[in-house]
Every structure is written in C-alpha cells, then in structure tokens.
Amino acid sequence: MKQSLALLFFLLSSLVGSPASSADFQNGASAYLRGDYATALKEWKPLAEQGDVNAQYNLGVMYRDGVGVSQDYKTALKWFTFASEQGNANAHYNLGRMYSRGLGVPQNSKTAGKWFTLAAEHGHALAQFSLGWMYNIGLGVPQDNKTAVTWYKLAAGQGHTSAQFTLGRMYDKGLGVPQNSKVAVQWYKLAAEQGNTSAQYNLGLMHVKGQGVPQDYTRAYMWLNLAALQGNYGARSNRDLIEKKMTPTQLKNARRLIREWLKKR
C-alpha cells in the first residue's frame, strides 16, 4: 500500500511541472516505473542536489517509504523541506503528515496544521480534508465546526470520498451547519457511489427511516448490502432485518440494482 501511494504521489509530481528537457529526470522516472529504484535514485539525487523540486519531492517519498533505500524519516523530512521551500504542495502535505505522526520529528499537531494549511491553500484535497478533520476535533487548532465544513467542502468538491461522507455526517447531525437531511443524503450518495462503506451504510439507513428521502426498502437494501459486502457488520444486520419486511418484488428489484451498480465498477 505504501508503495502504491508513493507511486501515486510520484506520478502527480512528475506530471506537474516536470523538467521535460531533463533526460536525467525522465530516465529516473522510467526506472522508477519499471521498479529499478537504484537507477531512479542515481538519476534523481544529483538533480535534487541542484534544486530540482520534483526530484527533491520524489526522494522524500522514496526515503519516507523505504523504496530503493533504507527507510529514513529524517532524510525524507530533509528532502520534503527543500521541495516545500519551493512551494510544492505535495511536500507541504507530507510535512504535515510527518509532524502529525511524529515521523522523523517530535509529534506536533500545531506544526502539522501549519503545513496542512499551506498545502490546502494550494488546493491539495488530502490536506484540505486533514485540516477539516483537525478543526472538527480541535487538534492543533481551535475546535471550529464551521471552519471544518469549509475545508471539507473544498476537498469534497475534488471528489475526496471521506470528505463527502463527513459532510453528510455534518449535515445529518447539524454540526457547523443547520441540520439538513436532504443535503446529508446528497453528500452520502456522492461518497457511496465511489464505494465508501460508511456512506453506503448511512445512506441505507436514511432510506430505511425515510430521512431526507422517501422511505424505500428497495434502495435501503441495495446500499446496506453493498456496505455489507465490504464487511460492514451493522449494514449486514440491518439488511437482514429489512429483508423480512420486503416483498419478493422489492427484493428482486434491490438485487437487480446491486448487480447494475457492481457492473459499473
């Protein structure tokens, strides 16, 4: 999983502002993609030392995750800091993660919040969600649900599923916004369509209770079963309960909807 995330961040950094004229950088990119991390390191390290921001960021990822090198959080921090000084939003975000978790530095939520803010202001969806969560619970920043909602919305607008689900919960509970079940359903549905298990479960319950939507056991069964297929025990229990209340036709339609949804995935 770590290597998959590292590759994702690498692709993002290499696509945005990569020095197209640098054969060394491209050679490093090709080597990385084919799993030749030693060559990638050999190509990127001199570039990073010369100030190439993307090479600096990529070295940070490699040392953070121990890809092609021994895992070394302090060295990762060094390269992320160099990239951050040049305004790299991914580097800002990763510095926030490292300070929030105490990786290579003493754990410091306030400093993490500073780095997340820099990244979030550059439009970084993961940082926007992280910052929203910090304001939501008052970690390293004053507890402020309204500010949390602002950051969650920015992340959700970029398709961040956890932000979409959390916005649904905020509207469902009236946290930082007026309680609104219809809006909660809209956010839950966006996240549920992307496979978020918690959103599927909550959306199923909304259909069971008729909150924000008309009561509909067919749709409720569909969403609860999809969540249950991903291991959600509460969804499985509630699905089994409403199945006893459904007609054969409702159950048939629900299973058809499930098949159609899974086919689209």
Backbone hydrogen bonds in HBPLUS format (Angstrom, degrees):
<---DONOR---> <-ACCEPTOR-->    atom                        ^
c    i                          cat <-CA-CA->   ^        H-A-AA   ^      H-
h    n   atom  resd res      DA  || num        DHA   H-A  angle D-A-AA Bond
n    s   type  num  typ     dist DA aas  dist angle  dist       angle   num
A0005-LEU N   A0001-MET O   2.95 MM   4  6.26 158.7  2.00 152.8 157.9     1
A0006-ALA N   A0002-LYS O   2.84 MM   4  6.08 155.5  1.90 146.7 154.6     2
A0007-LEU N   A0003-GLN O   2.92 MM   4  6.07 156.5  1.97 143.0 148.8     3
A0008-LEU N   A0004-SER O   2.97 MM   4  6.23 152.8  2.04 143.8 151.4     4
A0009-PHE N   A0005-LEU O   2.91 MM   4  6.22 168.2  1.92 158.5 159.7     5
A0010-PHE N   A0006-ALA O   2.86 MM   4  6.03 154.6  1.92 146.5 154.7     6
A0011-LEU N   A0007-LEU O   2.87 MM   4  6.08 160.3  1.90 151.2 155.4     7
A0012-LEU N   A0008-LEU O   3.01 MM   4  6.30 161.0  2.05 152.3 157.4     8
A0013-SER N   A0009-PHE O   2.96 MM   4  6.18 165.5  1.98 152.7 156.1     9
A0014-SER N   A0010-PHE O   2.82 MM   4  5.96 150.4  1.91 151.4 160.4    10
A0015-LEU N   A0011-LEU O   2.99 MM   4  6.03 140.3  2.15 143.9 152.7    11
A0016-VAL N   A0012-LEU O   3.23 MM   4  6.35 140.8  2.40 143.2 152.2    12
A0020-ALA N   A0018-SER O   2.87 MM   2  5.75 107.5  2.41 119.4 102.8    13
A0022-SER N   A0019-PRO O   2.87 MM   3  5.40 163.1  1.90 119.8 125.5    14
A0026-GLN N   A0022-SER O   3.17 MM   4  6.48 166.7  2.19 151.2 154.3    15
A0027-ASN N   A0023-ALA O   2.78 MM   4  5.94 151.9  1.86 147.8 156.5    16
A0028-GLY N   A0024-ASP O   2.95 MM   4  6.16 153.1  2.02 144.0 151.1    17
A0029-ALA N   A0025-PHE O   2.86 MM   4  6.20 150.4  1.95 146.7 155.7    18
A0030-SER N   A0026-GLN O   2.89 MM   4  6.12 164.2  1.91 151.9 155.1    19
A0031-ALA N   A0027-ASN O   2.96 MM   4  6.14 160.3  2.00 145.8 151.6    20
A0032-TYR N   A0028-GLY O   2.90 MM   4  6.07 158.4  1.94 147.8 153.6    21
A0033-LEU N   A0029-ALA O   3.01 MM   4  6.23 163.6  2.04 152.0 155.8    22
A0034-ARG N   A0030-SER O   3.15 MM   4  6.42 139.6  2.32 143.3 153.3    23
A0036-ASP N   A0031-ALA O   2.74 MM   5  4.84 147.4  1.85 159.2 150.4    24
A0035-GLY N   A0032-TYR O   2.98 MM   3  5.08 159.5  2.03 106.7 112.3    25
A0040-ALA N   A0036-ASP O   3.17 MM   4  6.49 157.5  2.22 145.9 152.8    26
A0041-LEU N   A0037-TYR O   2.89 MM   4  6.06 161.8  1.92 148.3 152.5    27
A0042-LYS N   A0038-ALA O   2.98 MM   4  6.20 156.0  2.04 141.5 148.5    28
A0043-GLU N   A0039-THR O   2.90 MM   4  6.13 152.4  1.97 151.7 158.1    29
A0044-TRP N   A0040-ALA O   2.88 MM   4  5.99 160.9  1.91 153.1 158.8    30
A0045-LYS N   A0041-LEU O   2.92 MM   4  5.70 164.0  1.95 149.8 153.4    31
A0048-ALA N   A0044-TRP O   2.79 MM   4  6.03 159.4  1.83 161.7 168.5    32
A0049-GLU N   A0045-LYS O   2.93 MM   4  6.17 157.7  1.98 153.3 159.1    33
A0050-GLN N   A0046-PRO O   3.03 MM   4  6.25 129.6  2.29 135.6 148.7    34
A0050-GLN N   A0047-LEU O   3.04 MM   3  5.00 131.2  2.28  93.5 107.4    35
A0052-ASP N   A0047-LEU O   2.96 MM   5  5.40 168.9  1.97 144.0 140.9    36
A0051-GLY N   A0048-ALA O   2.98 MM   3  5.08 157.1  2.03 103.5 110.6    37
A0056-GLN N   A0052-ASP O   2.93 MM   4  6.18 155.4  1.99 151.6 159.4    38
A0057-TYR N   A0053-VAL O   2.94 MM   4  6.16 159.2  1.98 144.9 150.3    39
A0058-ASN N   A0054-ASN O   2.90 MM   4  6.09 163.8  1.93 148.2 152.8    40
A0059-LEU N   A0055-ALA O   2.96 MM   4  6.13 155.6  2.02 147.8 153.7    41
A0060-GLY N   A0056-GLN O   3.07 MM   4  6.33 151.9  2.16 144.1 151.9    42
A0060-GLY N   A0057-TYR O   3.04 MM   3  5.03 114.8  2.49  93.7 109.8    43
A0061-VAL N   A0057-TYR O   3.04 MM   4  6.46 150.8  2.12 149.4 157.0    44
A0062-MET N   A0058-ASN O   2.99 MM   4  6.30 160.3  2.03 149.0 154.1    45
A0063-TYR N   A0059-LEU O   2.94 MM   4  6.17 166.4  1.96 157.3 159.7    46
A0064-ARG N   A0060-GLY O   2.87 MM   4  5.94 150.0  1.96 143.9 153.2    47
A0065-ASP N   A0061-VAL O   2.99 MM   4  6.10 160.9  2.03 152.6 156.2    48
A0066-GLY N   A0062-MET O   2.82 MM   4  5.59 118.7  2.20 135.3 150.3    49
A0067-VAL N   A0062-MET O   2.93 MM   5  4.80 153.9  2.00 136.3 142.8    50
A0072-ASP N   A0063-TYR O   2.98 MM   9  5.28 161.5  2.02 137.0 143.1    51
A0076-ALA N   A0072-ASP O   2.96 MM   4  6.22 157.8  2.01 150.9 158.1    52
A0077-LEU N   A0073-TYR O   2.78 MM   4  5.97 156.7  1.83 146.5 152.9    53
A0078-LYS N   A0074-LYS O   3.02 MM   4  6.27 149.3  2.12 139.4 147.2    54
A0079-TRP N   A0075-THR O   3.11 MM   4  6.46 162.7  2.14 154.1 156.2    55
A0080-PHE N   A0076-ALA O   2.89 MM   4  6.12 162.8  1.92 157.1 162.6    56
A0081-THR N   A0077-LEU O   2.87 MM   4  5.96 152.1  1.95 145.2 153.1    57
A0082-PHE N   A0078-LYS O   3.05 MM   4  6.38 155.7  2.12 147.4 153.3    58
A0083-ALA N   A0079-TRP O   3.03 MM   4  6.27 164.8  2.05 149.5 153.3    59
A0084-SER N   A0080-PHE O   2.76 MM   4  5.88 151.9  1.83 145.8 154.8    60
A0085-GLU N   A0081-THR O   2.95 MM   4  6.14 149.9  2.04 147.7 154.4    61
A0086-GLN N   A0083-ALA O   3.04 MM   3  5.32 147.5  2.15 102.8 112.9    62
A0088-ASN N   A0083-ALA O   3.26 MM   5  5.65 163.2  2.29 137.4 136.8    63
A0087-GLY N   A0084-SER O   2.80 MM   3  4.99 160.3  1.84 114.4 116.9    64
A0092-HIS N   A0088-ASN O   3.01 MM   4  6.42 155.3  2.07 149.5 156.9    65
A0093-TYR N   A0089-ALA O   2.96 MM   4  6.24 164.1  1.99 151.3 154.5    66
A0094-ASN N   A0090-ASN O   2.96 MM   4  6.21 160.1  2.00 146.2 151.6    67
A0095-LEU N   A0091-ALA O   2.92 MM   4  6.12 153.3  1.99 152.5 159.2    68
A0096-GLY N   A0092-HIS O   3.02 MM   4  6.35 152.2  2.10 146.6 154.7    69
A0097-ARG N   A0093-TYR O   2.94 MM   4  6.35 152.1  2.02 148.8 156.6    70
A0098-MET N   A0094-ASN O   2.97 MM   4  6.18 157.6  2.02 145.2 150.8    71
A0099-TYR N   A0095-LEU O   2.96 MM   4  6.19 161.0  1.99 152.9 157.3    72
A0100-SER N   A0096-GLY O   2.88 MM   4  5.98 150.8  1.97 145.4 154.5    73
A0101-ARG N   A0097-ARG O   3.00 MM   4  6.14 140.4  2.16 143.6 152.9    74
A0102-GLY N   A0098-MET O   2.80 MM   4  5.64 118.8  2.18 135.2 150.1    75
A0103-LEU N   A0098-MET O   2.87 MM   5  4.80 161.9  1.90 138.5 143.9    76
A0108-ASN N   A0099-TYR O   2.93 MM   9  5.38 165.2  1.95 140.1 145.0    77
A0112-ALA N   A0108-ASN O   2.98 MM   4  6.21 154.6  2.04 146.7 154.9    78
A0113-GLY N   A0109-SER O   2.85 MM   4  6.05 155.5  1.91 145.4 151.5    79
A0114-LYS N   A0110-LYS O   3.08 MM   4  6.41 143.8  2.22 140.6 150.2    80
A0114-LYS N   A0111-THR O   3.12 MM   3  5.01 120.0  2.50  91.6 106.5    81
A0115-TRP N   A0111-THR O   3.12 MM   4  6.49 160.5  2.16 153.6 156.7    82
A0116-PHE N   A0112-ALA O   2.85 MM   4  6.11 164.1  1.87 157.7 162.9    83
A0117-THR N   A0113-GLY O   2.92 MM   4  5.97 152.0  2.00 140.7 148.2    84
A0118-LEU N   A0114-LYS O   3.13 MM   4  6.45 157.3  2.19 146.1 151.2    85
A0119-ALA N   A0115-TRP O   3.07 MM   4  6.36 163.4  2.10 151.7 155.7    86
A0120-ALA N   A0116-PHE O   2.71 MM   4  5.85 161.3  1.74 152.0 158.4    87
A0121-GLU N   A0117-THR O   2.88 MM   4  5.98 155.7  1.94 151.2 156.4    88
A0122-HIS N   A0119-ALA O   2.99 MM   3  5.15 142.0  2.14 101.0 112.7    89
A0124-HIS N   A0119-ALA O   3.13 MM   5  5.45 161.8  2.16 139.4 137.7    90
A0123-GLY N   A0120-ALA O   2.91 MM   3  5.07 156.6  1.96 109.6 113.1    91
A0128-GLN N   A0124-HIS O   2.90 MM   4  6.17 153.5  1.97 152.1 160.8    92
A0129-PHE N   A0125-ALA O   2.93 MM   4  6.21 159.0  1.98 152.2 156.9    93
A0130-SER N   A0126-LEU O   2.95 MM   4  6.13 163.2  1.98 144.5 149.7    94
A0131-LEU N   A0127-ALA O   2.81 MM   4  5.95 159.0  1.86 151.0 156.4    95
A0132-GLY N   A0128-GLN O   2.92 MM   4  6.08 154.6  1.99 142.5 150.0    96
A0133-TRP N   A0129-PHE O   2.91 MM   4  6.18 157.6  1.96 153.5 159.1    97
A0134-MET N   A0130-SER O   3.00 MM   4  6.28 151.5  2.08 143.4 151.0    98
A0135-TYR N   A0131-LEU O   3.00 MM   4  6.32 160.6  2.04 153.4 157.5    99
A0136-ASN N   A0132-GLY O   2.84 MM   4  5.97 146.4  1.95 143.2 154.2   100
A0137-ILE N   A0133-TRP O   3.08 MM   4  6.35 151.0  2.17 150.1 154.3   101
A0138-GLY N   A0134-MET O   2.72 MM   4  5.53 121.6  2.06 137.5 153.5   102
A0139-LEU N   A0134-MET O   2.90 MM   5  4.81 155.7  1.96 134.2 140.9   103
A0144-ASP N   A0135-TYR O   2.93 MM   9  5.24 162.2  1.96 134.2 140.1   104
A0148-ALA N   A0144-ASP O   2.98 MM   4  6.24 154.5  2.04 147.2 155.5   105
A0149-VAL N   A0145-ASN O   2.87 MM   4  6.10 156.9  1.93 147.7 152.4   106
A0150-THR N   A0146-LYS O   3.13 MM   4  6.43 152.4  2.20 142.2 149.4   107
A0151-TRP N   A0147-THR O   3.15 MM   4  6.51 160.3  2.19 154.7 157.6   108
A0152-TYR N   A0148-ALA O   2.86 MM   4  6.08 162.0  1.89 155.4 161.5   109
A0153-LYS N   A0149-VAL O   2.87 MM   4  6.00 158.0  1.92 151.5 156.4   110
A0154-LEU N   A0150-THR O   3.28 MM   4  6.55 153.0  2.36 140.8 147.3   111
A0155-ALA N   A0151-TRP O   3.07 MM   4  6.37 161.4  2.11 152.6 157.1   112
A0156-ALA N   A0152-TYR O   2.73 MM   4  5.88 162.9  1.75 154.2 160.1   113
A0157-GLY N   A0153-LYS O   2.85 MM   4  5.91 149.3  1.94 143.4 150.9   114
A0158-GLN N   A0155-ALA O   2.98 MM   3  5.30 148.5  2.08 105.4 115.3   115
A0160-HIS N   A0155-ALA O   3.22 MM   5  5.55 161.7  2.25 139.4 136.1   116
A0159-GLY N   A0156-ALA O   2.87 MM   3  5.03 159.0  1.91 112.0 115.1   117
A0164-GLN N   A0160-HIS O   3.02 MM   4  6.33 154.5  2.09 150.8 158.6   118
A0165-PHE N   A0161-THR O   2.88 MM   4  6.16 164.6  1.90 154.3 158.0   119
A0166-THR N   A0162-SER O   2.87 MM   4  5.99 161.7  1.91 143.9 149.6   120
A0167-LEU N   A0163-ALA O   2.87 MM   4  6.04 153.6  1.94 146.9 153.8   121
A0168-GLY N   A0164-GLN O   3.04 MM   4  6.32 152.9  2.11 144.1 151.6   122
A0169-ARG N   A0165-PHE O   2.99 MM   4  6.41 151.0  2.08 147.3 155.4   123
A0170-MET N   A0166-THR O   2.84 MM   4  6.14 151.2  1.93 146.6 155.0   124
A0171-TYR N   A0167-LEU O   2.94 MM   4  6.20 163.9  1.96 156.5 158.9   125
A0172-ASP N   A0168-GLY O   2.82 MM   4  5.90 148.1  1.92 142.8 153.3   126
A0173-LYS N   A0169-ARG O   2.90 MM   4  6.02 152.5  1.97 147.6 152.9   127
A0174-GLY N   A0170-MET O   2.77 MM   4  5.62 121.2  2.11 134.6 150.3   128
A0175-LEU N   A0170-MET O   2.82 MM   5  4.78 161.2  1.86 138.8 144.4   129
A0180-ASN N   A0171-TYR O   2.99 MM   9  5.33 163.4  2.02 135.5 140.9   130
A0184-ALA N   A0180-ASN O   2.98 MM   4  6.22 155.4  2.04 147.8 155.8   131
A0185-VAL N   A0181-SER O   2.91 MM   4  6.13 156.1  1.97 147.6 152.7   132
A0186-GLN N   A0182-LYS O   3.16 MM   4  6.48 151.5  2.25 140.6 147.9   133
A0187-TRP N   A0183-VAL O   3.09 MM   4  6.47 158.7  2.14 155.1 158.8   134
A0188-TYR N   A0184-ALA O   2.86 MM   4  6.08 166.2  1.88 156.9 161.6   135
A0189-LYS N   A0185-VAL O   2.83 MM   4  5.92 158.2  1.87 149.6 155.4   136
A0190-LEU N   A0186-GLN O   3.17 MM   4  6.42 155.3  2.23 142.0 147.7   137
A0191-ALA N   A0187-TRP O   3.16 MM   4  6.44 164.3  2.18 152.6 156.1   138
A0192-ALA N   A0188-TYR O   2.72 MM   4  5.89 158.5  1.77 152.4 159.9   139
A0193-GLU N   A0189-LYS O   2.86 MM   4  5.94 157.3  1.91 150.8 155.0   140
A0194-GLN N   A0191-ALA O   3.03 MM   3  5.22 137.1  2.22  99.9 112.3   141
A0196-ASN N   A0191-ALA O   3.08 MM   5  5.44 164.4  2.11 142.7 138.5   142
A0195-GLY N   A0192-ALA O   2.90 MM   3  5.03 159.2  1.94 107.1 113.0   143
A0200-GLN N   A0196-ASN O   2.97 MM   4  6.25 155.9  2.03 152.1 159.6   144
A0201-TYR N   A0197-THR O   2.92 MM   4  6.18 158.2  1.97 151.8 157.7   145
A0202-ASN N   A0198-SER O   2.93 MM   4  6.16 169.3  1.95 150.4 153.1   146
A0203-LEU N   A0199-ALA O   2.80 MM   4  5.87 158.0  1.85 148.3 155.2   147
A0204-GLY N   A0200-GLN O   2.93 MM   4  6.06 152.5  2.01 141.7 149.3   148
A0205-LEU N   A0201-TYR O   3.03 MM   4  6.38 155.5  2.09 148.8 155.2   149
A0206-MET N   A0202-ASN O   2.94 MM   4  6.24 149.9  2.03 146.4 154.6   150
A0207-HIS N   A0203-LEU O   3.11 MM   4  6.41 152.2  2.19 146.7 153.2   151
A0208-VAL N   A0204-GLY O   2.97 MM   4  6.29 144.1  2.10 143.0 153.9   152
A0209-LYS N   A0205-LEU O   2.95 MM   4  6.17 162.8  1.98 153.8 156.7   153
A0210-GLY N   A0206-MET O   2.79 MM   4  5.66 126.6  2.08 136.7 150.9   154
A0211-GLN N   A0206-MET O   2.97 MM   5  4.94 153.7  2.04 139.0 144.9   155
A0216-ASP N   A0207-HIS O   2.99 MM   9  5.27 157.6  2.04 132.0 139.1   156
A0220-ALA N   A0216-ASP O   2.93 MM   4  6.09 156.6  1.98 148.6 156.4   157
A0221-TYR N   A0217-TYR O   2.81 MM   4  5.84 162.7  1.84 143.0 147.2   158
A0222-MET N   A0218-THR O   3.06 MM   4  6.30 158.9  2.11 143.8 149.9   159
A0223-TRP N   A0219-ARG O   3.04 MM   4  6.31 171.4  2.05 158.7 157.5   160
A0224-LEU N   A0220-ALA O   2.92 MM   4  6.01 165.5  1.94 155.6 160.5   161
A0225-ASN N   A0221-TYR O   2.82 MM   4  5.79 156.6  1.87 148.3 154.9   162
A0226-LEU N   A0222-MET O   3.01 MM   4  6.24 155.4  2.08 147.2 154.2   163
A0227-ALA N   A0223-TRP O   3.03 MM   4  6.26 157.1  2.08 146.2 152.0   164
A0228-ALA N   A0224-LEU O   2.83 MM   4  6.02 152.3  1.91 143.0 151.8   165
A0229-LEU N   A0225-ASN O   2.85 MM   4  6.09 147.2  1.96 147.4 155.3   166
A0230-GLN N   A0227-ALA O   3.01 MM   3  5.27 143.5  2.15 102.3 113.3   167
A0232-ASN N   A0227-ALA O   3.21 MM   5  5.60 162.4  2.24 136.4 134.7   168
A0231-GLY N   A0228-ALA O   2.88 MM   3  5.04 159.3  1.93 111.5 114.1   169
A0236-ARG N   A0232-ASN O   3.10 MM   4  6.42 153.8  2.17 146.9 154.3   170
A0237-SER N   A0233-TYR O   2.98 MM   4  6.28 161.3  2.02 155.0 159.4   171
A0238-ASN N   A0234-GLY O   3.02 MM   4  6.21 166.3  2.04 149.7 153.2   172
A0239-ARG N   A0235-ALA O   2.83 MM   4  5.89 152.7  1.90 146.6 154.8   173
A0240-ASP N   A0236-ARG O   3.05 MM   4  6.24 159.7  2.09 147.2 151.8   174
A0241-LEU N   A0237-SER O   3.11 MM   4  6.39 144.2  2.25 139.8 149.7   175
A0242-ILE N   A0238-ASN O   3.03 MM   4  6.31 164.9  2.06 153.4 155.5   176
A0243-GLU N   A0239-ARG O   2.95 MM   4  6.06 144.2  2.08 145.7 156.2   177
A0245-LYS N   A0242-ILE O   2.86 MM   3  5.12 146.4  1.97 106.3 117.1   178
A0246-MET N   A0243-GLU O   3.26 MM   3  5.21 159.1  2.30 101.2 107.5   179
A0251-LEU N   A0247-THR O   3.00 MM   4  6.27 162.6  2.03 158.1 162.8   180
A0252-LYS N   A0248-PRO O   2.91 MM   4  6.08 154.9  1.98 143.8 151.0   181
A0253-ASN N   A0249-THR O   2.95 MM   4  6.17 161.8  1.98 151.6 156.0   182
A0254-ALA N   A0250-GLN O   2.91 MM   4  6.09 154.5  1.97 146.5 153.9   183
A0255-ARG N   A0251-LEU O   3.02 MM   4  6.23 161.3  2.05 149.0 153.2   184
A0256-ARG N   A0252-LYS O   3.04 MM   4  6.27 144.9  2.16 141.2 151.3   185
A0257-LEU N   A0253-ASN O   2.94 MM   4  6.23 156.2  2.00 148.5 154.3   186
A0258-ILE N   A0254-ALA O   2.99 MM   4  6.31 150.4  2.08 145.6 154.0   187
A0259-ARG N   A0255-ARG O   3.04 MM   4  6.26 160.9  2.07 144.0 148.4   188
A0260-GLU N   A0256-ARG O   2.97 MM   4  6.21 160.2  2.01 150.9 156.4   189
A0261-TRP N   A0257-LEU O   2.89 MM   4  6.08 155.2  1.96 145.7 152.5   190
A0262-LEU N   A0258-ILE O   2.92 MM   4  6.12 167.3  1.93 156.0 159.1   191
A0263-LYS N   A0259-ARG O   2.94 MM   4  6.05 147.0  2.05 143.4 152.6   192
A0264-LYS N   A0260-GLU O   3.29 MM   4  6.52 139.7  2.47 138.7 147.1   193
A0264-LYS N   A0261-TRP O   3.19 MM   3  5.36 132.1  2.43  99.1 111.0   194
A0265-ARG N   A0262-LEU O   3.17 MM   3  5.28 148.7  2.27 100.5 109.8   195
